[in-house]
Amino acid sequence: MAKPLPSTLHTTLSSAIHTTDTSLQSTYLASLVSALSDRATRDAFFDEEFARYGYQNLPRNLDYLEEQSLTGPPSTMQSALRILGMWLDWGWGRWGERRVGEGMERREMVGRLKRFVRILRRNLRDEDPFDSRHAAVLSLVPLTHLWAPTLPPLLTLSLAILIFDLLSDDDEEIRTLTSPIATTLMTSHNYFRNPPSVLPILTAHRLAKFLTRKFTDSSSLCRESLRRLTSASSSQSLFSTPFAELFERERKEDTSLFIREKQNLYRDDTLDAMTFCYILKNQHLSPSSAIPPETVPQLRCWVLDGLAHLVSVAQDEDGGTDGALGWTRKPEVFTLGIRLICLADVVLHWPGEGEEKWRVRRALGELLEVGERVQMHGLLMERIERVLAASVLDVVTVVYRSLPVVGVGEDTSVGEEK
């Protein structure tokens, strides 16, 4: 089958832009997506676009595709989103650090890329239909230039976190499509040379390590990780919702006649908590770090209040006995408990005064003691024990390293007698 000429594709796009018939728009954009999915055809299309118009039509085309991605009928929206990704990738690749046409400055292009990420997020919610999520992933497949280190770090981080979430999508096809996208991102930043193809769950593990190395001083990554572990929405300030309020909300039994099933049955919220705990523990808290200085004491207070609430619940008459059918049997309550313990681990790992860390260790020890008495969930108990053991080992290591400074451990032998 002969490939369509670039001029024909330009005519198709122009027809889609100027027609008011929504069914025709959908047909035009669908045929354009089908043709541009071929790499050679796509390159020829954009080469002719640049030769004939330069960047003259770029703002108009992006405006149209953004609008259709947000307000168009489902079929039009999905096609427009995929084409939008291609146009943005081409614009950034041709432009780089230079100006893009008349009135298209770097700042405006970056703004359009940010909107693109937000549009993707809008189509990747767990409750969104498969076709919308699938189109969002397919819009990332042909990208090449947007993975380059020339992209602003905050945009790279936003895309990386979005990809991390896609690797835990409920549909296997989406996870499989996302895995090589994540690998391309990491290789573009020289994290891998020739990485082997692996399962999406292993790719997610690699991506988490990539985030800790690439964004070790990122306040945005720190905030996003804390937001996920404290269950704060993107519009909320961190630690604005006390742990006790979150706990009672998750603990409350659903009395509705028909219980709403969880949308994503694949995602392991406990594993996600461990991952973001790992990321936070590897953040560099130094004077030059962009992490707000008030974050550490605020986190410590939130954790101490949370641990005190768990101890109170465990000692309460109604929740005194946990066991297999106790108050941690609900997955949401169990996950919240794991998140709290992970954040306690972060507090103990981050720099801080010894007395403040001692308060956290004491609170964990008290929860462990009460938990043993009321038969609290074994995995929660095991996690607390590991955090305490690692923290005590860190203290011993610090003390040991300081011994030579005060003369302990020096060689005081005078040799053997002849």
C-alpha positions in Angstrom: 0.0 0.0 0.0 1.4 3.4 -1.1 2.2 5.9 1.7 0.3 9.2 1.5 2.2 12.2 0.2 3.1 14.8 2.9 1.1 17.4 0.9 -1.9 15.2 1.2 -1.5 15.0 4.9 -1.2 18.8 5.2 -4.4 19.1 3.3 -6.0 16.6 5.7 -4.9 18.6 8.7 -6.1 21.9 7.2 -9.5 20.3 6.4 -9.8 19.1 10.0 -9.0 22.6 11.4 -11.5 24.4 9.1 -14.5 22.1 9.1 -17.2 22.5 11.7 -18.6 19.0 11.1 -17.4 16.9 14.1 -17.8 13.6 12.3 -15.5 14.9 9.5 -13.0 16.2 12.1 -12.9 12.7 13.7 -12.4 11.1 10.3 -9.6 13.5 9.2 -7.7 13.2 12.5 -8.0 9.4 12.5 -6.6 9.1 9.0 -3.8 11.5 10.0 -2.9 9.5 13.1 -2.8 6.3 11.0 -0.4 7.8 8.5 1.9 9.6 11.0 2.3 6.4 13.0 4.9 5.5 10.4 8.3 7.0 11.3 9.3 7.7 7.7 6.0 9.3 6.8 6.1 11.4 10.0 9.6 12.7 9.2 8.7 13.5 5.6 5.5 15.3 6.8 7.4 17.5 9.3 10.3 18.1 6.9 7.9 19.5 4.4 6.1 21.5 7.1 9.4 23.2 8.0 10.4 23.7 4.4 7.1 25.3 3.4 6.0 27.2 6.5 8.9 27.2 9.0 7.3 27.7 12.4 4.5 29.9 11.1 1.7 27.4 11.6 2.9 25.9 14.8 0.9 28.0 17.2 -2.3 27.6 15.2 -1.9 23.8 15.0 -1.0 23.4 18.6 -4.0 25.6 19.7 -6.4 23.5 17.6 -5.0 20.1 18.8 -5.0 21.3 22.5 -8.6 22.3 22.2 -9.7 19.1 20.6 -7.7 17.1 23.2 -9.8 18.8 25.9 -13.2 19.4 24.4 -13.6 17.1 21.4 -15.7 14.0 21.2 -13.9 10.8 22.5 -12.7 9.6 19.1 -11.5 13.1 18.1 -9.9 13.8 21.4 -7.9 10.6 21.3 -6.6 11.3 17.8 -5.8 14.9 18.6 -3.9 14.0 21.7 -1.6 11.6 19.7 -1.0 14.2 17.0 -0.4 16.9 19.6 2.5 14.9 21.1 4.0 14.5 17.6 3.8 18.3 17.0 5.3 19.2 20.3 8.1 16.7 19.9 8.9 18.1 16.4 8.8 21.7 17.6 11.2 21.0 20.5 13.5 19.0 18.4 13.8 21.6 15.6 14.0 24.5 18.0 16.0 23.4 21.0 17.2 26.5 22.7 16.3 28.8 19.8 13.2 30.9 19.2 10.2 29.2 17.6 8.7 31.5 14.9 7.1 34.8 15.5 5.8 35.2 19.0 6.7 31.6 20.0 9.4 32.1 22.7 11.0 29.3 24.8 8.7 30.2 27.7 5.6 29.7 25.6 6.8 26.4 24.3 7.6 25.2 27.8 4.1 26.3 28.9 2.6 24.3 26.1 4.6 21.2 27.2 3.3 21.7 30.7 -0.2 21.8 29.4 0.4 18.6 27.5 1.5 16.8 30.7 -1.7 18.1 32.4 -3.8 16.9 29.5 -2.2 13.5 29.7 -2.9 13.3 33.4 -6.5 14.1 32.7 -6.8 11.1 30.5 -4.8 8.7 32.7 -7.0 8.5 35.8 -8.0 5.1 37.0 -11.6 5.8 36.3 -11.0 6.8 32.7 -11.9 4.3 30.0 -9.3 2.2 28.4 -9.4 4.0 25.1 -8.5 7.3 26.7 -5.6 5.9 28.7 -4.5 4.0 25.6 -4.4 7.1 23.5 -2.5 9.0 26.1 0.2 6.3 26.2 0.3 6.1 22.4 1.0 9.9 22.3 4.2 9.1 24.2 5.4 6.3 21.9 6.7 8.4 19.0 8.5 11.0 21.2 12.2 11.3 20.8 13.3 14.9 21.4 11.2 15.4 24.5 13.3 12.8 26.4 16.6 14.8 25.7 18.5 16.5 28.6 17.7 19.8 26.9 14.2 19.7 28.3 13.7 21.7 31.5 14.3 19.3 34.5 10.9 20.0 36.0 9.2 18.8 32.8 11.4 15.7 32.7 10.4 15.0 36.3 6.7 15.4 35.5 6.9 13.1 32.5 9.0 10.5 34.5 6.4 10.4 37.4 3.6 10.1 34.9 5.4 7.2 33.3 6.0 5.6 36.7 2.3 5.7 37.3 1.6 4.1 33.9 3.8 1.2 34.8 1.2 0.3 37.4 -1.8 0.7 35.2 -4.6 -1.8 35.6 -4.3 -2.9 31.9 -1.3 -5.1 30.9 -1.2 -3.6 27.4 -0.7 -0.1 28.7 2.1 -1.3 31.1 3.8 -3.2 28.2 3.7 -0.1 26.0 5.0 2.1 28.8 8.1 0.0 29.7 10.2 0.8 26.5 9.1 4.5 26.9 10.6 4.5 30.4 13.8 2.8 29.1 14.1 5.4 26.3 13.8 8.2 28.8 16.5 6.7 31.1 18.9 6.0 28.2 18.5 9.5 26.9 19.9 10.7 30.2 22.8 8.2 30.1 21.4 6.1 32.9 21.7 3.0 30.8 23.9 2.1 27.8 22.2 -1.0 26.4 19.5 -2.0 28.9 17.8 -5.4 28.4 14.1 -5.6 28.0 12.5 -6.3 31.3 9.0 -6.6 32.8 7.2 -3.3 33.7 7.5 -3.9 37.4 11.3 -4.1 37.1 11.3 -1.0 34.8 9.4 0.8 37.6 12.1 -0.2 40.0 14.8 1.1 37.6 12.9 4.4 37.1 12.7 4.9 40.9 16.5 4.6 41.1 16.8 7.0 38.1 14.7 9.6 39.9 16.9 9.4 43.0 20.1 10.0 41.0 18.7 12.5 38.5 16.7 14.6 41.0 18.6 14.2 44.2 18.1 17.8 45.2 14.7 18.4 43.7 12.1 20.0 46.0 9.4 19.0 43.5 10.3 15.3 43.8 10.4 15.7 47.6 7.0 17.3 47.7 5.5 14.8 45.3 6.8 11.9 47.3 5.5 13.4 50.6 2.2 14.2 49.0 1.7 10.6 48.1 2.7 9.3 51.5 0.5 11.8 53.4 -2.4 11.4 51.0 -2.5 15.1 50.3 -4.1 16.3 47.1 -2.1 18.4 44.7 -4.1 21.5 45.8 -3.5 20.9 49.5 -0.5 22.0 51.5 1.6 19.2 52.9 0.6 17.9 56.4 -2.7 19.9 56.3 -4.7 16.8 57.0 -3.8 15.1 60.3 -3.1 11.4 60.3 -5.9 10.8 62.8 -8.4 12.3 60.3 -7.1 10.1 57.4 -7.2 7.1 59.6 -10.8 7.5 60.7 -11.8 8.2 57.2 -10.2 5.0 55.9 -11.4 3.0 58.9 -15.0 3.9 58.4 -17.0 1.0 57.0 -18.9 1.5 53.7 -22.6 0.9 54.4 -23.8 1.4 50.9 -25.8 -1.3 49.3 -23.4 -1.7 46.4 -19.8 -1.3 47.2 -17.8 0.5 44.6 -15.0 -1.7 43.3 -11.4 -0.4 43.3 -10.6 0.8 39.8 -7.0 -0.3 39.6 -6.6 -3.9 40.9 -3.0 -4.1 39.8 -1.4 -1.2 41.6 0.2 -2.2 44.9 -0.1 0.8 47.2 2.2 -0.7 49.8 4.9 -1.2 47.2 4.4 2.4 46.0 4.8 3.6 49.6 8.1 1.7 49.9 9.3 3.2 46.6 8.6 6.8 47.6 10.2 6.1 51.0 13.3 5.0 49.2 13.2 8.2 47.1 12.9 10.4 50.1 15.7 8.7 52.0 18.0 9.4 49.1 17.2 13.1 48.9 20.1 15.3 49.8 19.2 17.7 52.6 22.1 20.2 52.5 22.3 24.0 52.8 22.3 24.2 49.0 19.2 21.9 48.8 16.0 23.3 47.4 13.9 21.4 50.0 12.2 24.0 52.4 13.9 23.9 55.8 10.5 23.7 57.6 9.7 20.4 55.9 11.7 18.2 58.3 10.2 19.5 61.6 6.7 19.5 60.1 7.1 15.9 58.9 8.4 14.9 62.3 5.4 16.4 64.1 3.0 14.7 61.6 4.6 11.4 62.2 4.7 11.6 66.0 1.0 12.6 66.1 0.2 9.7 63.8 2.1 7.1 65.9 0.4 8.4 69.0 -3.0 8.0 67.3 -2.2 4.4 66.3 -1.1 3.6 69.9 -4.3 5.1 71.2 -6.4 3.1 68.7 -4.6 -0.1 69.6 -5.2 0.5 73.3 -8.8 1.4 72.8 -11.4 -1.1 74.1 -13.1 -1.4 70.7 -9.9 -1.7 68.7 -7.9 -3.5 71.4 -7.6 -6.8 69.6 -6.5 -6.7 66.0 -5.7 -10.1 64.6 -6.8 -11.5 61.3 -10.2 -9.7 61.5 -9.1 -6.6 63.4 -8.9 -2.9 62.5 -6.0 -3.3 60.1 -7.8 -5.9 58.0 -9.0 -3.1 55.6 -6.4 -2.7 52.8 -6.8 1.1 53.0 -6.0 1.1 56.8 -3.1 -1.2 56.4 -1.6 0.9 53.6 -2.0 4.1 55.6 -0.2 2.4 58.5 2.7 1.3 56.1 2.9 4.9 54.8 3.2 6.3 58.4 6.0 3.8 59.3 7.7 4.7 56.0 7.6 8.4 56.9 9.0 7.6 60.3 11.8 5.8 58.6 12.4 8.9 56.5 12.5 11.1 59.6 15.1 8.8 61.2 17.2 8.7 58.0 17.2 12.5 57.4 19.6 14.7 59.3 18.3 16.0 62.6 18.9 16.4 66.3 19.4 13.3 68.3 16.7 14.1 70.8 14.1 14.5 68.1 15.0 11.2 66.5 14.9 9.6 69.9 11.3 10.7 70.3 10.4 9.0 67.0 12.2 5.8 68.0 10.5 5.8 71.4 7.1 6.2 69.7 7.8 3.4 67.3 8.9 1.2 70.2 5.7 2.0 72.1 3.6 1.1 69.1 5.6 -2.2 68.7 5.1 -3.1 72.3 1.3 -2.4 72.2 1.1 -4.1 68.8 2.5 -7.3 70.2 0.0 -7.2 73.0 -3.0 -6.8 70.7 -1.7 -8.9 67.9 -1.4 -6.1 65.4 -0.9 -7.1 61.7 2.3 -9.1 61.4 3.6 -7.2 58.4 3.2 -3.8 60.1 5.1 -5.2 63.1 7.8 -6.5 60.9 8.2 -3.2 59.2 8.4 -1.3 62.5 11.1 -3.8 63.7 13.2 -3.2 60.6 13.0 0.6 60.8 14.0 0.5 64.5 16.9 -2.0 63.8 18.2 0.1 60.9 18.0 3.3 63.0 19.8 1.8 66.0 22.5 0.4 63.6 22.9 3.9 62.2 23.4 5.3 65.7 26.0 2.6 66.5 27.8 3.3 63.2 28.0 7.0 64.0 29.4 6.3 67.5 31.9 3.8 66.2 33.2 6.2 63.6 33.7 8.9 66.3 35.8 6.6 68.5 39.2 7.1 66.8 38.7 10.9 67.2 38.7 10.6 71.0 41.6 8.0 71.0 39.6 4.8 71.4 40.8 2.0 69.2 44.3 3.4 68.7 47.2 0.9 68.6 48.7 1.1 72.1 50.7 -2.1 72.0 54.5 -2.0 72.6 55.3 -5.1 70.7 56.3 -8.6 71.7 59.3 -9.3 73.8 62.1 -10.9 71.9 
